[in-house]
């Protein structure tokens, strides 16, 4: 089981992945003492992924994750500065609306948009309310608007 509450920012958007998914984190990156000013490329270490039962791995914007858990049989990730925009080109689309870390701690190449295939996701919640999909039974602890 993986569970985190990495940052102090409130959860703005929660993605509940399908049953059989789990969270995978790469070990933290240690900068060499002779290169403390090197910029982090991509989302920055440690890398965070959701792994599915069929072996597929999907990277997530690590700097946006404020909570994560997968103890109920499906990965559930809370993002502090991502907003669900809907479906664009057949993909669930999320946009970065605010950064949670100081500019110097972020990769200059960080993504502004995250897309996920709908078949990977059970439900999306914005500020605790169901925005898309059907939550995995017993996993959701947020309002579903019903």
Secondary structure, DSSP 8 states (H G I E B T S, - for coil): --EE--SSS---EEEEEEET-EEEE-------GGGTT----TT-SS-EEEE-TTS-EEEE-GGGEEEEE-TTSEEEEEESSEEEEEEETTEEEEEE---SS-GGGS-TT--SEEEEEGGGEEEEEETTEEEEE---TTT--SB---
